Amino acid sequence: MDFLKLKLAEYGMAFVIAPLAVIVMQALKRYSVWVEAQKPWVKRAVVIVTVFAFTALGHWAGVDFGITGDDLGFLATIDQTAIETVLGAAVAFGIHAAKKAAKK
């Protein structure tokens, strides 16, 4: 029964996180013009600050990131879906970069 409650809580979080992700993406679209107008170092700084902010938010919320004292111990906790997501994002980035380079 505890397993069922845990799974329901996990799926319930998706209904909370998904709308938040949509709101964040819409805000990013609105501010993309501003971001694109900035110098490269400002863009990098924004990414770094964002990463630290979301990591701190996750720790505050009690999210277990699965990182141990091992150098590579956290790799054991990464599931196939996460790997597919990262690879998909990398492919999308590559396609975007290729299109942008082709326009120049």
C-alpha positions in Angstrom: 0.0 0.0 0.0 2.9 2.4 0.7 4.2 1.7 -2.8 0.9 2.7 -4.3 0.8 5.9 -2.2 4.4 6.7 -3.3 3.6 6.2 -7.0 0.4 8.3 -6.7 2.4 11.1 -5.1 5.0 10.9 -7.8 2.4 11.1 -10.6 0.6 13.8 -8.7 3.8 15.8 -8.7 3.7 15.7 -12.5 0.4 17.5 -12.4 2.1 20.2 -10.3 5.4 20.4 -12.2 4.1 20.3 -15.7 2.1 23.5 -15.5 5.0 25.2 -13.8 7.2 24.1 -16.6 4.8 25.6 -19.1 4.7 28.9 -17.3 8.5 29.0 -17.1 8.8 28.2 -20.8 6.3 30.9 -21.7 8.3 33.4 -19.6 11.5 32.3 -21.3 9.9 32.8 -24.7 8.9 36.4 -23.7 12.4 37.2 -22.5 14.3 35.5 -25.3 14.6 38.7 -27.2 16.2 40.3 -24.2 18.5 37.3 -23.7 19.6 37.2 -27.3 20.5 40.8 -27.1 22.9 40.2 -24.3 26.6 39.5 -24.5 27.7 35.9 -24.3 29.1 36.2 -20.8 25.8 37.5 -19.5 24.0 34.5 -21.1 26.4 32.1 -19.4 26.0 33.9 -16.1 22.2 33.6 -16.4 22.5 29.8 -17.0 24.9 29.4 -14.0 22.6 31.4 -11.7 19.6 29.4 -12.9 21.3 26.1 -12.3 22.3 27.0 -8.8 18.8 28.4 -8.1 17.0 25.3 -9.2 19.5 23.1 -7.4 19.0 25.1 -4.2 15.3 24.9 -4.7 15.4 21.1 -5.1 17.5 20.7 -2.0 15.1 23.0 -0.1 12.2 20.9 -1.3 14.0 17.7 -0.2 14.7 16.3 -3.6 17.2 13.5 -3.5 19.5 14.1 -6.5 21.1 10.7 -6.0 24.7 12.0 -5.8 26.9 10.2 -3.4 30.4 10.6 -2.3 31.5 8.5 -5.2 32.8 10.2 -8.2 30.5 8.3 -10.4 28.0 6.9 -7.9 25.2 9.1 -9.1 25.3 7.5 -12.5 23.7 4.3 -11.0 20.5 6.3 -10.1 19.9 7.7 -13.6 17.1 5.9 -15.3 16.6 5.3 -19.0 14.0 8.0 -19.4 16.4 10.7 -18.1 19.1 9.5 -20.5 16.7 9.6 -23.4 15.6 13.1 -22.4 19.1 14.4 -22.2 20.0 12.9 -25.6 16.8 14.3 -27.1 17.7 17.7 -25.8 21.2 17.4 -27.2 19.9 16.4 -30.6 17.4 19.3 -30.6 20.3 21.7 -29.7 22.4 20.3 -32.5 19.6 20.7 -35.0 19.0 24.3 -33.8 22.7 25.1 -34.0 22.9 23.7 -37.5 19.9 25.7 -38.7 21.3 28.8 -37.1 24.7 28.3 -38.8 23.0 27.6 -42.1 21.2 31.0 -42.0 24.5 32.9 -41.7 
